[in-house]
């Protein structure tokens, strides 16, 4: 039972993440302000759902995040952005 639930949670998270990508593509391409606002509201609701499901997955140990970045790693990435490398 737990494995099926874990797979369903992972599949749902993957679907939500795909929706978020589509919203990210659509919003800047829309010239209609009302449509753009509606898409942003839908995206925000989608992000909230993703965060709630992510928290459930973490609580049940279905998802274990990567180790926290070291200060040196964070500093390196910041340098890449400020230098225009990325």
DODREN-978885 format. One line per 4 residues: for each residue x, y negated, z of N, C-alpha, C. Coordinates in pm, 1 decimal, always signed. Each point is the difference from the previous one (the first is absolute). Layout:
X:Y:Z:X:Y:Z:X:Y:Z | ... .
% end
This chain:
+82.4:+120.7:+0.0:-82.4:-120.7:+0.0:+86.2:-126.1:+0.0 | +103.6:+0.4:+85.1:+83.6:-119.6:+10.8:+73.3:-28.7:-130.7 | +45.5:+104.5:-68.7:+71.9:-20.9:-125.3:-92.3:-60.3:-105.5 | -123.8:+47.6:-7.4:-93.9:-57.9:-95.1:-25.7:-146.7:+30.9 .
-15.0:-31.4:+127.0:-23.2:-139.1:+39.5:+120.4:-86.3:-35.8 | +118.6:+52.9:+23.5:+123.4:-73.5:-31.9:+7.5:-29.0:-150.0 | -35.7:+99.1:-81.1:+3.3:-17.4:-145.5:-104.6:-102.9:-43.6 | -117.7:+5.9:+60.6:-104.7:-96.6:-35.0:+42.1:-142.0:+36.5 .
+62.3:-16.6:+115.8:+46.4:-132.8:+41.5:+106.9:-49.7:-96.5 | +94.2:+86.0:-35.9:+106.6:-39.2:-92.8:-57.0:-37.2:-136.5 | -94.9:+78.4:-49.2:-62.6:-29.9:-129.2:-76.4:-132.3:+3.7 | -70.8:-22.5:+110.0:-75.7:-124.5:+13.0:+93.6:-119.5:+5.0 .
+108.5:+11.7:+76.0:+98.2:-109.8:+5.8:+59.3:-26.9:-138.5 | +28.9:+104.7:-73.0:+55.4:-18.0:-134.4:-101.0:-71.6:-90.1 | -127.0:+36.8:+11.9:-103.7:-66.7:-78.9:-14.3:-146.7:+35.9 | +0.8:-29.0:+128.9:-10.4:-139.6:+45.2:+119.6:-79.8:-49.2 .
+118.5:+58.4:+8.1:+119.5:-70.4:-46.6:-9.3:-29.0:-149.5 | -58.5:+92.6:-75.9:-20.8:-24.1:-142.9:-96.6:-114.2:-24.5 | -107.1:-5.6:+81.6:-94.8:-110.9:-11.6:+69.0:-132.8:+28.8 | +83.7:-2.3:+101.8:+69.9:-123.8:+34.8:+89.0:-46.9:-114.0 .
+63.2:+94.5:-68.5:+82.6:-36.6:-115.8:-85.2:-61.7:-110.6 | -117.2:+57.3:-22.5:-87.3:-54.9:-104.8:-49.0:-139.4:+35.6 | -34.0:-21.9:+127.0:-39.8:-135.0:+41.4:+116.0:-97.2:-20.2 | +120.5:+43.6:+33.1:+117.1:-86.4:-17.5:+20.4:-37.8:-146.2 .
-39.2:+88.3:-90.1:+11.6:-30.0:-143.5:-113.3:-90.9:-47.5 | -121.0:+23.3:+49.7:-117.2:-72.5:-49.5:-9.1:-143.5:+51.6 | +30.6:-20.8:+125.8:-21.0:-131.5:+61.0:+72.9:-111.6:-74.3 | +128.8:+12.8:-25.8:+67.0:-112.2:-68.7:-41.5:-17.4:-145.9 .
-63.0:+102.1:-57.9:-40.8:-9.4:-140.3:-138.5:-60.0:-17.8 | -73.4:-13.7:+109.0:-135.6:-52.8:-9.2:+1.6:-152.5:-0.3 | -68.9:-59.0:-97.3:-11.6:-146.1:-5.0:-127.1:-47.1:+68.2 | -94.6:+90.3:+20.5:-126.6:-32.6:+63.4:+22.4:-4.0:+152.1 .
-16.9:-118.2:+59.0:+29.1:-16.8:+142.8:-90.0:+86.4:+87.6 | -127.0:+12.4:-37.8:-92.3:+81.6:+78.9:+40.5:+147.8:-5.2 | +34.7:+47.2:-118.4:+45.6:+137.8:-14.8:+129.0:+21.9:+78.8 | +90.7:-95.1:-11.2:+127.2:+10.8:+70.8:-23.5:+10.5:+150.7 .
-91.4:-81.8:+53.0:-30.4:+2.6:+143.0:-62.1:+133.6:+40.6 | -89.1:+51.1:-83.7:-62.0:+129.6:+27.0:+104.1:+110.7:+1.1 | +90.8:-2.6:-96.1:+106.8:+100.3:-4.7:+88.8:-8.2:+123.7 | +27.1:-121.9:+46.4:+81.0:-15.8:+120.4:-71.6:+57.0:+122.0 .
-130.8:-21.6:+7.2:-77.6:+55.0:+111.7:+0.2:+152.5:-4.0 | -16.3:+55.9:-118.3:+4.6:+145.2:-14.5:+137.9:+54.5:+36.5 | +103.6:-70.0:-44.3:+136.4:+41.0:+33.7:+22.0:-3.2:+150.4 | -47.0:-106.4:+66.0:+17.5:-10.4:+144.7:-70.6:+112.9:+73.4 .
-120.8:+35.5:-44.5:-73.9:+110.9:+60.7:+74.7:+131.8:-23.1 | +55.6:+13.2:-118.3:+76.4:+119.9:-34.8:+125.2:+9.8:+87.7 | +67.8:-112.0:+20.5:+118.2:-1.8:+86.8:-36.2:+38.1:+143.1 | -113.9:-47.8:+46.1:-43.8:+32.5:+135.5:-27.5:+150.1:+12.3 .
-65.5:+57.3:-100.4:-25.1:+144.3:+0.5:+130.6:+78.0:-1.1 | +94.0:-45.6:-81.2:+129.2:+67.7:-8.6:+70.0:-3.7:+134.7 | -2.8:-113.5:+66.0:+66.9:-12.9:+129.8:-66.2:+89.3:+105.6 | -132.4:+4.1:+0.1:-70.4:+84.8:+96.0:+31.9:+147.4:-22.7 .
-0.9:+42.4:-124.9:+30.0:+139.5:-30.8:+146.5:+32.1:+30.0 | +88.2:-93.3:-28.3:+141.5:+16.9:+31.8:+18.2:+20.2:+150.0 | -69.1:-80.3:+80.9:+11.3:+14.1:+145.5:-50.7:+135.1:+47.6 | -108.8:+47.8:-59.1:-51.0:+132.4:+34.7:+103.4:+106.8:-36.9 .
+57.6:-12.7:-118.2:+101.1:+96.1:-45.8:+120.7:+1.5:+94.2 | +41.1:-115.3:+45.7:+113.2:-5.9:+94.7:-36.9:+62.2:+133.6 | -120.1:-29.8:+49.4:-44.2:+55.4:+128.0:-3.2:+152.8:-2.7 | -38.9:+56.7:-112.9:-11.3:+145.0:-12.4:+129.9:+63.4:-49.4 .
+104.5:-80.2:-15.0:+130.4:+44.5:-49.4:-7.5:+56.8:-141.6 | -97.3:-49.0:-77.8:-7.6:+37.6:-140.9:+100.7:-79.8:-80.5 | +38.9:-111.6:+54.0:+95.5:-88.4:-67.4:+102.4:-45.9:+101.8 | +124.6:+20.1:-32.6:+108.1:-47.6:+85.4:+79.2:-100.4:-82.8 .
-1.3:-127.7:+41.6:+70.2:-101.8:-78.9:+151.2:+20.6:+2.6 | +64.0:-56.5:-98.3:+146.0:+4.8:-6.4:+59.0:-73.4:+119.7 | +123.4:+28.1:+28.1:+68.8:-66.7:+110.8:+3.6:-150.9:-24.7 | -4.4:-74.0:+107.5:+2.9:-145.4:-9.8:+134.4:-45.0:-58.4 .
-5.4:-99.7:-86.1:+121.8:-53.0:-62.5:+88.9:-64.8:+105.7 | +128.8:+17.4:-18.7:+95.3:-64.3:+92.1:+7.2:-148.7:-31.7 | +54.3:-75.6:+94.4:+17.8:-143.6:-22.7:+86.7:-24.7:-123.1 | +101.2:+83.9:-19.7:+89.5:-14.7:-114.9:-76.6:+24.2:-130.8 .
-86.5:+100.2:-3.1:-78.4:+28.0:-119.5:-95.3:-114.9:-31.3 | -63.2:-54.8:+101.5:-90.7:-113.1:-18.5:+77.0:-120.7:-52.5 | +113.7:-27.0:+58.0:+84.0:-112.5:-42.4:+42.8:+16.9:-146.1 | +36.3:+122.7:-37.7:+43.7:+26.7:-136.9:-113.2:-27.8:-100.3 .
-120.4:+47.0:+30.8:-113.4:-21.4:-90.2:-32.8:-149.0:-9.9 | +4.6:-69.9:+112.7:-23.9:-145.2:-2.3:+101.0:-69.9:-89.7 | +125.0:+41.8:+7.3:+104.3:-59.6:-84.4:-29.3:+24.4:-147.4 | -45.8:+121.4:-32.0:-32.0:+30.1:-139.7:-107.6:-91.7:-54.1 .
-101.2:-27.7:+82.9:-108.5:-89.0:-43.3:+45.4:-144.6:-8.4 | +78.4:-45.1:+94.3:+43.0:-139.8:-2.7:+102.0:-26.4:-109.4 | +73.4:+102.5:-41.0:+98.3:-15.5:-107.6:-66.1:+15.3:-137.6 | -123.9:+39.1:-0.3:-69.7:+19.3:-127.7:+35.3:+130.2:-68.1 .
+60.3:+93.3:+74.1:+37.4:+129.1:-57.7:-124.7:+83.0:-29.5 | -102.8:-15.4:+82.1:-122.3:+77.2:-20.3:-106.7:-91.6:-55.1 .
% end
